[in-house]
Amino acid sequence: MTLREIVSTAFLFLLYLTLQILLARNVILFDYGFCFLYIACILLLPNETSLTWLLLIAFITGVVVDTFYNTLGMHAAATVLIAYVRPLVVRSQIDLPGGESRVEFSLQELGTGVFFRYVFIMALIHHSALFFIEASSLTLLVPTLIKIAASALLTTISIVLIQFFTRN
């Protein structure tokens, strides 16, 4: 990565975290849909980012969100999980021409359908981990599944809309 790309990525990282802490924290849809924009910090990192750096960045991101949400590591655990499974999802869902490692995960580069599917799958994984940790039992299975589906859809639509209105 060049210095310009590193600065741009760091700026987007801070932007998504700030949006999450100041704005998206209060976006709740019918007490079931929660918007977690901060997962875009992990999802939009370049494909060439090593797994070690992905896990470290995910942990730091999760701890920052946990600090403001007062959730004792729930966001950190879910964010590290999506960072860990991200290479598997990328290999299975995104067709990389010629084994290309230099892919930028953006709406413009991947296209609307592939980008939406990628973000939705990763949001489902993140929200499943987060809400099942929060519920800590299967007694409230149906409300938890509704929360997962509604939150994943709201988060995916929010990230796609932000990508739609930004230019690289």
C-alpha positions in Angstrom: 0.0 0.0 0.0 1.2 3.5 -0.7 1.2 6.2 1.9 -1.8 7.8 0.2 -3.8 4.6 0.5 -2.9 4.2 4.1 -3.9 7.7 5.0 -7.2 7.3 3.0 -7.9 4.0 4.8 -7.2 5.5 8.2 -9.5 8.4 7.5 -12.3 6.1 6.4 -11.6 4.0 9.6 -12.1 7.1 11.8 -15.1 8.3 9.8 -17.0 5.0 10.2 -16.1 4.8 13.9 -17.2 8.4 14.4 -20.5 7.8 12.5 -21.1 4.7 14.6 -20.5 6.3 17.9 -22.2 9.6 17.3 -25.0 8.8 14.8 -25.7 5.1 14.1 -25.8 4.3 17.8 -29.2 6.0 18.0 -30.6 4.4 14.8 -33.0 1.7 16.0 -35.7 0.3 13.8 -38.8 -0.9 15.7 -36.7 -2.1 18.6 -35.3 -4.9 16.4 -33.1 -3.4 13.7 -29.8 -1.9 14.9 -27.3 -0.2 12.6 -23.6 -1.2 13.1 -21.7 0.9 10.5 -18.4 0.2 12.2 -18.1 -3.2 10.6 -17.3 -1.4 7.3 -13.9 -0.7 8.9 -13.1 -4.4 8.5 -15.1 -5.1 5.3 -13.6 -2.3 3.2 -9.9 -3.0 4.0 -7.9 -4.0 0.9 -7.7 -7.7 0.1 -3.9 -7.7 0.5 -4.2 -7.0 4.2 -2.7 -9.9 6.2 -4.9 -11.9 8.6 -2.8 -10.8 11.5 -3.4 -7.1 10.7 -7.1 -7.8 10.1 -7.5 -9.4 13.5 -5.6 -6.7 15.3 -7.6 -3.9 13.6 -10.8 -5.8 14.3 -9.9 -6.1 17.9 -9.1 -2.5 18.3 -12.3 -1.4 16.5 -14.4 -3.7 18.7 -12.8 -2.5 21.9 -13.4 1.2 20.9 -17.1 0.4 20.2 -17.3 -1.6 23.4 -16.0 1.3 25.4 -18.7 3.6 24.1 -21.5 1.0 24.3 -20.4 -0.4 27.7 -20.7 -4.0 26.4 -17.7 -5.7 27.9 -16.1 -7.2 24.8 -19.2 -8.4 22.8 -18.4 -6.1 19.8 -14.8 -7.0 20.0 -15.6 -10.8 19.8 -18.0 -10.4 16.9 -15.7 -8.1 15.0 -12.7 -10.4 15.4 -14.9 -13.3 14.1 -15.8 -11.4 10.9 -12.1 -10.5 10.4 -11.2 -14.2 10.8 -13.8 -15.5 8.3 -13.4 -12.6 5.8 -10.8 -14.4 3.6 -13.0 -17.4 3.4 -16.1 -15.4 2.4 -14.0 -13.4 -0.1 -12.7 -16.6 -1.7 -16.2 -18.1 -1.9 -18.3 -15.1 -2.9 -16.1 -12.8 -4.9 -14.6 -13.9 -8.2 -11.0 -12.6 -8.3 -9.7 -12.6 -11.8 -6.4 -14.4 -12.0 -6.0 -14.8 -8.3 -5.6 -11.0 -8.0 -4.7 -9.9 -4.5 -5.0 -6.2 -5.2 -8.8 -5.8 -4.9 -10.5 -2.8 -3.4 -13.8 -3.7 -1.7 -16.0 -0.9 -2.9 -19.4 -0.6 -4.6 -17.7 0.9 -7.7 -15.2 -1.9 -8.1 -17.3 -5.0 -7.2 -20.7 -3.9 -8.6 -23.9 -3.5 -6.6 -25.0 -7.2 -6.5 -21.6 -8.7 -5.4 -20.9 -5.8 -2.9 -24.4 -6.1 -1.4 -24.1 -9.9 -1.0 -20.6 -9.6 0.5 -21.7 -7.0 3.1 -24.9 -8.9 3.9 -23.1 -12.2 4.5 -20.5 -10.5 6.7 -23.2 -8.5 8.6 -25.2 -11.7 9.2 -22.1 -13.4 10.7 -21.3 -10.4 12.8 -24.8 -9.9 14.1 -25.4 -13.6 14.7 -22.4 -13.7 17.0 -23.2 -10.3 18.7 -26.9 -11.1 19.4 -26.3 -14.7 20.5 -23.6 -13.5 22.9 -26.0 -10.8 24.1 -28.9 -13.3 24.6 -26.6 -15.9 26.2 -29.3 -18.6 25.8 -31.6 -20.0 23.3 -34.8 -19.2 25.2 -35.4 -16.1 23.2 -34.5 -17.7 19.8 -37.2 -16.1 17.6 -36.7 -12.5 18.8 -32.9 -13.0 18.5 -33.3 -14.3 14.9 -35.6 -11.3 14.0 -33.0 -8.9 15.5 -30.2 -10.6 13.4 -32.1 -10.4 10.2 -33.4 -6.8 10.7 -30.1 -5.5 11.8 -28.1 -7.2 9.1 -30.4 -5.7 6.5 -30.4 -2.3 8.0 -26.6 -2.3 8.3 -26.1 -3.6 4.8 -28.4 -1.0 3.3 -26.6 1.8 5.3 -23.2 0.7 4.2 -24.3 0.4 0.5 -25.9 3.8 0.6 -22.8 5.4 2.1 -20.7 3.7 -0.6 -23.2 4.8 -3.2 -22.8 8.5 -2.3 -19.0 8.5 -1.8 -16.3 8.6 -4.5 -12.9 7.1 -4.2 
